[in-house]
Amino acid sequence: MNKVLQPSWICGVLPALFTLVILLTGCAPQPPVKPSISEQALQHNFNGVRATLDSDFVYARQQFDLSQQLYASIEENEGRLLPLLNLSRLERRLGLLEAATEHSDLALRLTGVAPAEELAFEKALILLQQGELSQAANWAEKALAWSTPDQRSRNWNLLGRIALEIGDLTTAQKCVNAALTAKPPITAIEQANSLRLQGQIFLQQKNLQQAEIAFKQALELDKQQELGSRMAADLEGLADISLQGQNRVAAAAFLQRALNLRIYNHDVSGACEVFVRLKPLCQAPDSCGDLFFELQKRLQCD
């Protein structure tokens, strides 16, 4: 006959069962904690940076915009500045200058928060690309005045670029010299920018030999830094030298290399500009090979 449990046994078993239930409940996975708005905004900005590196520019713009809107929803102006600057930089590089202006101006209105040099530098680049040279020079001078020592070389280079566009070779040369001798020592990236600018100055002075040396030195530095778009700019300078020397074959070869770099770095507007320059050098099908016709299809340039 089976023994019937006595009440005292039940009293001893029940606490153990309750303890086991509590322990098991404690081991259950907890629901995830929802990230704060600031954390969400930071993640969207990070997503935008990663998408930019992956050349997914549409998604990058969406992520930067989401980030700045989330920061705006809690009046976190300091955090909002970064995605706004990222938006402006990306849109400028894509040739979306109206949108870049809108976002840079919005960042400028965040008074007391924005790092002045960063915004002035970006504003000057947008105006330079728009051809507003006088205003670009004013903002570049502000960027230089507000810069820290390690930012001065890039601001001197920017002022030199603007002076070159204006046609003031004397000022452009002074800016190159200032960039190359700034303290602390110039970075490899800015040294390449200075050398490229120096090559353009020599080119306008018809000093083709020195221009070639400067562009080749810039190309070597840019290659070491793996900066494809800047390598393309160096090659375009070497093509200009070849054209001035009436060497159309060499010019076409340099431009083909520059075109490839623009395409592989997803610089469509830059690639189209190179394509337009290359086109008259490649009238015969064999002069530039099948590359010419393939690129015409891919770029859909006029």
N, C-alpha and C positions, 0 to 999 in steps of 0.2 A: 504494500500500500504506500502510495506517495505521501510524503510528509507535507502537511499544510504549513505555509509560511506563517510565522507568528508575527504579531504587530510590532514587536521589538526589532525583528529583522528588517521590516519595512522602514522603520525609522532610521535604521543604519544605512540602508541602501539609497534612500531618496537624496540625502545630502550629497552623496558621491555622484549621483546622476546629475544633479543640478550643477555641481562643480565642473563635471565633464562638459555639459552644455555650454557653460560660460567660457571654458577654455577653448572649445571648438569655435564658439562665436568670435572670440578674440583672434583666432587664426584666419578668419575669413578675410578676403581682400577688401580693403576700404575703397569707397568711391573716390575717383580722382578729384583732386582739388582744382577748381577752375582757376586758370591764371588770371592775375589782375589785368586791368586795362593797359597799364604801363608795360607789363610783360608781353601782352599780345602785340602791342605796338612795336616793341623791340624785335619780336620774332618776325613780324611782317617786314620790317626794315632789313633784317638779316636775309629773309627770303628774296628780297629785291636785289641785294648785293650778289647773292649766289646766282640768281637768274641772269643778272648782268654779265657775270663771268661766263655763264653758259650761253650767252648771246640770245637769251629769250627775253627780248626787250619789251614786248607787250606785257608779259606777266610781271616783269620787273617794275614797270611803271604802275601797274595795278597795286603791287605790294607796297611800293613807296607811298602811294597816295592813301592806301588804307592806313598805313602807319601814321602819317601826319594827321589824318582825320581822327584817329583814336586818341592821339596826344591832345588834339584840339578839344575833344569832348570832355577832357578833365583839366583844361587850361594848363597843360604841361608844356609851356613854350620852349623850355630848354631842350626837352626831348624832341619836340616837333621840328626843331631846326635841322637836324641831321637828315631825315627823310626829304625835307624840302630841298635841301642842297643836293642830295642825291638825285632827286627828280630833275632839278634844273640842269645838272651836269649831263645826265643821260639825254635829256631832250635837246640840249645844245649839240651834243655829239651826233644825234640823229637828224639834226637840221630843223627841229621843231622849235624855232626861235621864239615864236609868240608864247607858246606854253612855258618855255624856259624863262622868259621874261616875267610871266605871271608868277611863277613859283619863287624866283629869286627876289622879286619885289615883295612878295608875301613874307619871305624870310627877313627881309630888311625891315619890315614893319614890327618885327618882334624886338622892340627896342630894349636895350639893357641886357639882352640875352645872347645875341649872335656874336661869334668871333668876327670882329670887323674885317680883318684881313681876308679871311676866307670868302666872305660875301662880296667885298669890293673886287677881289680877284675874279670871282665868277661873273660879276656884273660887267667887268671890263672885257672878258672873253666873249660874252654875248654881244656886246656893242661892237666889238671888233668884227665878229662874224656878220653882223648886220651892216657893216660899213660905216658906222657912226664913229669915226676916228677921233674926233675932238672929245666927245663924251667918254670914249673908251680910254683915252689918255688921262682924263680927269680921274676916273675910277682906278686906273692903274697906279697913279700917283698916290691916291688915298691908300691903296693896298700896300704900297711901299712904305708910306709914313706909319702905318699901323702894324707893320710886319715885325716879327721876331728875327733875330740874327739868322736862323736857319731857313727863313722864308725869303730873304732878300734877293738871293740869286734868281729865283724864279720870277720875282717882280721886276728885276732889272731886265730879264729876258723878255718879259711881256712888254715892257716899255720900249725895248728895242724893236720888237715886232711891229708895234704900232708906228714907231718912227719910220721904219722901213716902208710901211704901207703909205705913209704920208709923203715919202720921198726924201726925208731928212737923213741922209747917210751919215752925216757927222754925229748927230745925236744917237743914231742907231749904233755906231761904233763905240761911242762913249758908254752906252748901256752894256754892250758886250764886254768891254773891258772891266766895268764895274762888277758884272756878274761873275766873271772868271777870277776876280781878285777879292771877292767878298769873304768875310770871316763869319762863321767857320768855313773850312774849305768846301768848295762846291761839290755837290753830289754828281755821280756819273750821269744821271738823267739830265740834270740841268747843264752839265758840261756839254753833253751832246746837243742840247737845245742851243747853247751859245755857239757851238761850232757850226751848226746848221745855219744859224743867223749870220755868222761870219761868212760862210760860203755864199749866202745870198747877197751880202754887201759886196764881196769881191766880184761876184757875177755882174752886178750892176756897174761896177767900176771897170769891167772888161778884163779883169785880172783872172783869166781862166785857169792858169796853173795853180794859183793859191786857192781859188774856189774849189777846184777838184780835190786838193789836199784836205780842205776843211770838211767837205761833204763825206769824203771817205773815212775820215776820223770819226765823224758823227755816226756814220753807218756802223762802224766797228763797235762803238760804245752801245748803240741801240741794239745791235745784235747780241752783245753780251748780256744786256738787260732783257732780251726777248720781247722787245717792243715793236711788234710787226707794223703798226700804222706809222710809227716814226721812221722805221726803216724805209717804208714806202716813200715818205717825204724826202729822205736823203737820196733815194734813187731818182726821184723826180728832179731833184737839183742836179744830179749828174746828167740826166737827160737834157736839161736846159744847157748845160755846158757843151754837150755833144752837138746840140742844134746850133749853138753859136759858132761852133767850129765846123759847121756844115757836114757833120757826120750823122746822117739820118739813120743809118743802120744801127749804130751804137745807141742812138737816142731811142729807137724803137725797142731795142733789147732791154734797156733800163726801164722803159715804161711798161713793158710786158711783165717784168719782175714786180714793179710797183703795183700793177693791176692785180696780179695774183695775191699779193699781200693784202691789198684793200679788201678783196673778196673774202679771203680766208679769215680776215678779222671783222667780217660782217659790216664793213664800212661802205654801204651801197652808194651814198652820195659821193664819197671820195672816189670810189671805183668808176662811177659814171664820168666824173671830171677827167680822170686819167684816160678813160676810154675815148672821150672826145678828142683828147690830144693825140692818142695813138692812131685814131682812125685815118687821118690823112697820110700817115707814114706807112700804112698797110693797104694800099689800093689794090695791089695784085694779091690773089689768093695765097701764093706761096711766100710772100714777103714776111708774113707773121704766122703762117701755118694755120691749121684748123682752129687754133685757140681763138683767133679773132672772131670767127663766125659763131663759135660756141658761146663766147662771152656776150655777144650781141643779143643772143636769145635769152641768156640768163639774167642780164642786167636790164634789158628792155630800155636801154638808153636811146635817145634820139640821135 
